[in-house]
Amino acid sequence: MVVDLEYMASLVPVILRYVPLTLGMAIISMAIALVLAAALAIVRVLRVPVADRIVAVYISFFRGTPLLVQLFLFYYGLPQLLPAARSIDGVTAAVIGLTLHFSAYMAESIRGAILGIDRSQWEAGASVGMTELQLMRRIILPQAARVAAPTLLNYFIDLIKSTSLAFTLGVTEMMGAAQKEAAGSFRYLEAFLVVALIYWAIVEALSFVQRRMEVRLARAFVR
C-alpha cells in the first residue's frame, strides 16, 4: 500500500504523548501575551509620551519579521549578547518567541476593540471623576474584551499551530516527535499525516468552543 495505515495507527499514541507539552507552551505563551498585549494596547490608546513610540516600533518589528527568524534570534543569537542567555533551553526560547510575536498582533486587536467603544462611555466615566486608568479598567476593557474575544481565540489557534516551529530549536513536541519517527522509518507521509490530523482535531475542538462562545456573547449583548 502507498500509505501504511497500520504504521499510522501505531504512531498515534507516540505523538499524543507530546500533546501536553505542545498545549502547555501554547497556554503559557497565550496567558503572558494577553497581559503584555493589554498593556501595549493601553499605552497606544492613551498615547503615553515616549512609550507610545517604543511600543509602535515593538509591534512593527514583531509583526514585520517571520516567527522562525525571531525564534532563532532568541535561541541562537541572544547568547552572543548576553552570556547568561546560554542557559535558556529550547522550550523557554520558544515560549518567549511565541509570547512576543503574538502579543504584537493581539495588542493591535485589543487597541481596535478599545477604540471601537462608544465615546460616550469615556465621557460618562470622566464625568464622575474617574482617571483614565480607572476608566480603562472598570468600563472600557471589560467591553473591549467581549469584542476582541473571538479574534483572540483565533490567535490562540494560530499559536498552537506555531508551536510546531519549536522543533527547529531541538524541542521534541508533536512535530519534533513526528520528525524523529519519520527519520527512523522513512515513512514521512504517514508520520506527518498523523501529526497533521492531530493538530486538525485540536483546532476543530477549539473552533467549536469559539462558535459556542460567540453565540453566548451575542445573546448577552442582545439582552
C-alpha positions as CSV (number, residue, x, y, z in Angstrom):
1,M,0.0,0.0,0.0
2,V,1.1,3.6,-0.7
3,V,0.0,4.6,2.8
4,D,0.7,2.2,5.7
5,L,-2.4,2.6,7.9
6,E,-1.1,0.1,10.5
7,Y,2.0,2.2,11.0
8,M,0.0,5.4,11.2
9,A,-2.2,3.8,13.9
10,S,1.0,2.8,15.9
11,L,2.2,6.4,15.7
12,V,-0.9,8.0,17.2
13,P,-0.1,7.1,20.9
14,V,3.5,8.1,20.3
15,I,2.6,11.6,19.0
16,L,-0.2,12.0,21.6
17,R,2.4,11.8,24.4
18,Y,3.7,15.2,23.3
19,V,0.3,16.9,23.2
20,P,0.6,18.2,26.8
21,L,4.0,19.9,26.0
22,T,2.5,21.5,22.9
23,L,-0.6,22.8,24.7
24,G,1.5,23.8,27.7
25,M,3.7,26.0,25.6
26,A,0.7,27.5,23.8
27,I,-1.3,28.2,27.1
28,I,1.7,29.8,28.9
29,S,2.6,31.9,25.8
30,M,-1.0,33.0,25.4
31,A,-1.5,33.9,29.1
32,I,1.6,36.1,29.2
33,A,0.9,37.5,25.7
34,L,-2.6,38.6,26.7
35,V,-1.3,40.6,29.7
36,L,1.5,42.1,27.6
37,A,-0.8,42.9,24.7
38,A,-3.3,44.6,27.0
39,A,-0.5,46.8,28.4
40,L,0.8,47.6,25.0
41,A,-2.7,48.5,23.7
42,I,-3.4,50.8,26.7
43,V,-0.1,52.6,26.1
44,R,-1.1,53.1,22.4
45,V,-4.6,54.3,23.2
46,L,-3.6,56.7,25.9
47,R,-0.6,57.8,23.7
48,V,1.8,57.8,26.6
49,P,4.8,60.0,25.7
50,V,7.9,58.2,24.5
51,A,6.5,54.8,25.5
52,D,4.0,55.1,22.7
53,R,6.7,55.3,20.1
54,I,8.7,52.4,21.7
55,V,5.6,50.2,21.6
56,A,4.9,51.2,18.0
57,V,8.4,50.0,17.0
58,Y,8.0,46.8,19.0
59,I,4.7,46.0,17.3
60,S,6.1,46.8,13.9
61,F,9.2,44.6,14.4
62,F,7.3,41.5,15.7
63,R,4.6,41.8,13.1
64,G,7.0,42.5,10.3
65,T,9.5,39.7,10.7
66,P,8.9,35.9,10.4
67,L,8.3,34.0,13.7
68,L,11.0,31.5,12.8
69,V,13.6,34.2,12.5
70,Q,12.5,35.6,15.9
71,L,12.9,32.1,17.4
72,F,16.4,31.8,16.0
73,L,17.3,35.2,17.3
74,F,16.3,34.3,20.8
75,Y,17.8,30.9,20.9
76,Y,20.9,31.2,18.8
77,G,21.5,35.0,18.7
78,L,20.7,36.2,22.2
79,P,23.5,34.2,23.9
80,Q,26.1,36.2,21.8
81,L,24.9,39.4,23.5
82,L,24.0,38.0,26.9
83,P,26.2,35.1,28.2
84,A,23.5,34.4,30.8
85,A,21.1,33.6,28.0
86,R,23.1,30.5,27.1
87,S,21.3,28.6,29.8
88,I,17.9,29.2,28.1
89,D,16.6,25.9,26.7
90,G,14.5,25.4,23.6
91,V,11.2,25.3,25.4
92,T,11.9,28.6,27.1
93,A,13.1,30.3,23.9
94,A,10.0,29.0,22.1
95,V,7.7,30.4,24.8
96,I,9.5,33.8,24.7
97,G,9.4,34.0,21.0
98,L,5.7,33.0,20.7
99,T,4.7,35.4,23.5
100,L,6.4,38.4,22.0
101,H,5.3,37.6,18.5
102,F,1.6,37.1,19.2
103,S,1.4,39.9,21.8
104,A,2.2,42.3,19.0
105,Y,-0.8,41.1,16.9
106,M,-3.1,40.9,19.9
107,A,-2.2,44.4,21.0
108,E,-3.5,45.8,17.8
109,S,-6.7,43.7,18.1
110,I,-7.3,44.9,21.6
111,R,-6.5,48.5,20.6
112,G,-9.0,48.3,17.9
113,A,-11.6,46.9,20.3
114,I,-10.9,49.7,22.8
115,L,-11.2,52.4,20.1
116,G,-14.5,50.8,19.0
117,I,-16.1,51.6,22.3
118,D,-18.5,54.5,22.0
119,R,-17.0,57.8,23.1
120,S,-19.9,58.4,25.4
121,Q,-18.6,55.7,27.7
122,W,-15.4,57.6,28.1
123,E,-17.3,60.8,28.7
124,A,-19.6,59.2,31.3
125,G,-16.6,57.9,33.3
126,A,-14.8,61.2,33.2
127,S,-18.0,63.0,34.4
128,V,-17.9,61.1,37.6
129,G,-14.2,61.8,38.3
130,M,-12.6,58.6,37.1
131,T,-9.0,58.8,36.0
132,E,-8.0,57.4,32.6
133,L,-6.7,54.2,34.1
134,Q,-9.7,53.7,36.3
135,L,-12.0,54.3,33.3
136,M,-10.0,51.8,31.3
137,R,-10.0,49.1,34.0
138,R,-13.7,49.4,35.1
139,I,-15.5,50.4,31.9
140,I,-13.6,50.2,28.7
141,L,-11.6,47.0,29.0
142,P,-14.5,44.7,30.1
143,Q,-16.5,45.9,27.0
144,A,-13.5,45.6,24.7
145,A,-12.8,42.1,25.9
146,R,-16.2,41.0,24.6
147,V,-15.4,42.5,21.2
148,A,-11.9,41.1,21.0
149,A,-12.6,37.6,22.4
150,P,-13.3,35.8,19.1
151,T,-10.2,37.3,17.4
152,L,-8.0,36.5,20.4
153,L,-9.2,32.9,20.3
154,N,-8.2,32.8,16.6
155,Y,-4.7,33.9,17.7
156,F,-4.6,31.1,20.2
157,I,-5.4,28.6,17.5
158,D,-2.6,30.1,15.3
159,L,-0.3,30.0,18.4
160,I,-1.0,26.3,18.9
161,K,-0.1,25.6,15.3
162,S,3.0,27.8,15.5
163,T,4.4,25.7,18.4
164,S,5.4,23.2,15.6
165,L,8.3,25.5,14.9
166,A,9.8,24.7,18.3
167,F,11.2,21.5,16.8
168,T,13.7,23.7,15.0
169,L,15.1,24.6,18.4
170,G,15.5,21.0,19.4
171,V,12.3,20.7,21.3
172,T,10.6,17.3,21.0
173,E,6.9,18.3,20.8
174,M,4.4,16.8,18.4
175,M,6.2,18.0,15.2
176,G,9.6,17.0,16.7
177,A,8.3,13.6,17.6
178,A,6.9,13.1,14.1
179,Q,10.1,14.2,12.5
180,K,12.1,11.7,14.6
181,E,9.7,8.8,13.8
182,A,9.8,9.7,10.1
183,A,13.6,9.8,10.1
184,G,13.8,6.4,11.7
185,S,11.3,4.7,9.5
186,F,11.5,6.7,6.3
187,R,7.6,6.8,6.3
188,Y,7.4,10.6,6.1
189,L,3.9,10.7,4.6
190,E,2.4,8.6,7.4
191,A,4.3,10.5,10.2
192,F,3.4,13.9,9.0
193,L,-0.1,13.0,8.1
194,V,-0.7,11.7,11.7
195,V,0.6,14.9,13.3
196,A,-1.5,17.0,10.8
197,L,-4.6,15.1,11.8
198,I,-3.9,15.6,15.5
199,Y,-3.4,19.3,15.0
200,W,-6.6,19.4,13.0
201,A,-8.5,17.7,15.7
202,I,-7.3,20.1,18.3
203,V,-8.1,23.1,16.2
204,E,-11.6,21.8,15.4
205,A,-12.2,21.4,19.1
206,L,-11.2,24.9,19.8
207,S,-13.2,26.2,16.8
208,F,-16.3,24.5,18.4
209,V,-15.6,26.3,21.6
210,Q,-15.2,29.6,19.7
211,R,-18.5,29.2,18.0
212,R,-20.2,28.5,21.3
213,M,-18.6,31.4,22.9
214,E,-19.7,33.8,20.1
215,V,-23.3,32.6,20.5
216,R,-23.2,33.2,24.2
217,L,-21.6,36.7,23.8
218,A,-24.2,37.6,21.1
219,R,-27.1,36.6,23.4
220,A,-25.6,38.6,26.3
221,F,-25.2,41.6,24.1
222,V,-28.8,41.4,22.9
223,R,-30.0,41.3,26.4
